[in-house]
Amino acid sequence: MPDLFHTRIRRSLADENLQAALDANAERRVRVWKEALASLANPEELRRKAHTVREDVIEHLDEYLEQFSNRVSLNGIEVHYAVDATQAIKTILEIASKQGARLIAKSKTMVSEEIGLNHALEKNALEVVETDLGEYIVQLRGEHPSHIITPAAHLRRQDVGRLFEEKLGVPYTEDISLMTNLARRTLRQVFLEADIGISGVNFGVVESGTLCVVTNEGNGRMVTTLPRTHIALMGIERMVPTLNDLALMLSLLPRSATGQKLSVYTSLLNAPRRDDDPDGPEQRHLILVDNGRKHLRGSGLQEILLCIRCGACLNACPVFREIGGHGYMGINGEFTPYSGPLGSVISPALFGQAEFGHLARASSLCGACREACPVDIDLPKLLLRIRAGMGEKSAGNHTISNAPASLKLGIDLFSLAAASPRRFALAQWLAGIFGRVSALFTRDKAWLRLPAFSGWGYSKDFPCPANRSFHARHTKQNFFTGSAVATPALKGVGVPAELISTETKPLNRDEIIYKFTDELKALGGKFTLCPPEQVLATTIEILQQHDLHEILAWDAAQLPEGLLDGLARAGIDVRYPRAETIQESSRIKAGLTGAAAGIAETGSLLVLGGPGMPLTASLLPEIHIALLREVDIFERQSQVLNRKDVIQAPAGVLISGPSRTSDIEMTLTIGVHGPGELFVICIKDSET
């Protein structure tokens, strides 16, 4: 392995602060991942289904891309195709120039890290601000993210406290809630003043042209709603054919990434602002980025294109847990945005074996990454293929091994011996004799210590080899005669059908309401079930509890009849947010909206935008009051995602509790960029 890589590894292992931070991140992530998967009836069957869906997309990538692009264009979103990083950056600069943009607000997007977007924009006199808390922290430090999901996983609270003291001029504190509130106040003006918002795309839905963006803090909603222009960056492989497939992916992605049944905000973006919409960007642009992805199709590394960027393999990997994301670097010290088992495959696959091929050797091949993968990617197999040089071809179309010369010699000798059973058995017998003789001169069981430059001698020793093969020992085979006594074959173990089937007994209406209430409260939301005539009194009571006398609200026609008039008579100043009054609206602390649906299995609300229904009313205030009809609560998210109004709205969002983050020391903090309190007033069906 390269000296720079070894130097970084040794530095990481010696950094006690880093080791503590990485341990805390991995332990919490793995624990909540296991708990979240336990809430699924048949997670293995879902993984297989997800693998099939993603595999289908990659096998028919060109056809799906054409259908998806056409549908997105029909929705009014301008589509651009970028063959590489240079073209993607050029497209963004052209859009910014036409808009006369100066300030850009970004939410987390791995594609932007992949193409080096921030540096390119700053070189062209554009101010770029990362708005995810973890991304904001590492940007202030002048670093790259160290983890796909938790960018500041390598830092402790003391690091962040000193950083904010130095960069933001505030008193030093180790109180994580105070640091989070400070970031909220600092970034609020960025959201309000930004000319352009840039986001990633978790999934693009082919049948509807929907862009799905999954976040927890609310910054993703901010950058896709408030600026007059929104640019979405999407890898060309990140498609799913249908909304049913999206529901499948959403059942796995949040559980694998953060241990949630559904992320706080799942934005469903269909179109820019229409003439009669109160808010939303005037323009939406989608940049489909290839950057080497098509080149992987049909290769032995194609399976890595199935990845949905959940970060679960990083959390499960014992090597990542010790060296962290910044430990993964090129042979010349080049940064790669993708670390862990994922990065050890995709970095050499996309950016070159010569620079990143050695990363595949930073693996124990224990298989924990495959076990954690929600789409069942065989990462150990791909790591071995990278080690063999797959992905970089010679003129004769043979793979070029990236192994060190000493290792290649050893492999050649091993291959020579292994080509003949007798040569292999003889070599093993001789190695066993040599091992036992050399063990007499050592004080431990190690029979051979390799030098450090081999990459093995840092922490591993060869065990003393057996002088007979495994087969010989367990079949009583005689090396010289070849005779054997066979052991009996094991009988296959069948898998019960009920472990494969995902069918469950449907819930009745009362059970659905109870399930929704239970899940919502577990997320920190508050639930009140009341008849229509008590909705006004319940709303006023919530406002009085918080000593509030003004509220942002949907249009009267979109809320229960007489509700806004009743609030006005009670002395509540009712404001209707519009794009042109966004600065004034941002100071109001409560928002009142309807909800198109509720989802019992996740405790989520579906809130749609459109005429009379500003999405900012559920986003800007610190308190969100949502009105939901009892009859509109459904058991499963697939039932809600397939509603016609979901794809007819310019944008919508699934809301699962108050906004939250765990970006500092994996400590849960409620209320980041979105509301910190969620009240659901459920209106009883008059027939019940």
PELIN-V376129 format. One line per field, one symbol per residue. burial: + if it has 16 or more other C-alpha atoms within 10 Angstrom, else -. A space follows every 50 residues. Layout:
burial: ???
//
This chain:
burial: ++--+--++--+-----+++++++++-+++-++--++---++++-++-++ +-+++-++--+--++-+++-++--+++++++++-+-+++-+++--+---- +++++++++++++++-++--+----+-+++++++++++++---+++++++ +++++++--+++++--------+--++-+++-++--++-+++++++++++ ++++++++++++++++++++++++++++++++++++++++++++++++++ ++++++++++++++++++++++++--+++++++++++++++-++-++--- +++++++++++++++++++++++++++++++---++++++++++++++++ +-+-+++++++++-+-+++++++++++-++++++++++++++------++ +++-------------+------+++-++-++-+++--+------+++-- ----+--------++++++--+---++----------------------- -----------++-++++++--+++++-++-+--++--++--+-----++ +++++---+---++--+----+-++++++--+--++-+++++++++++++ ++++++++++++++++++++++++++++++-+++++++-++----+++++ ++++++++++++++++--++++++++++++++++----
//
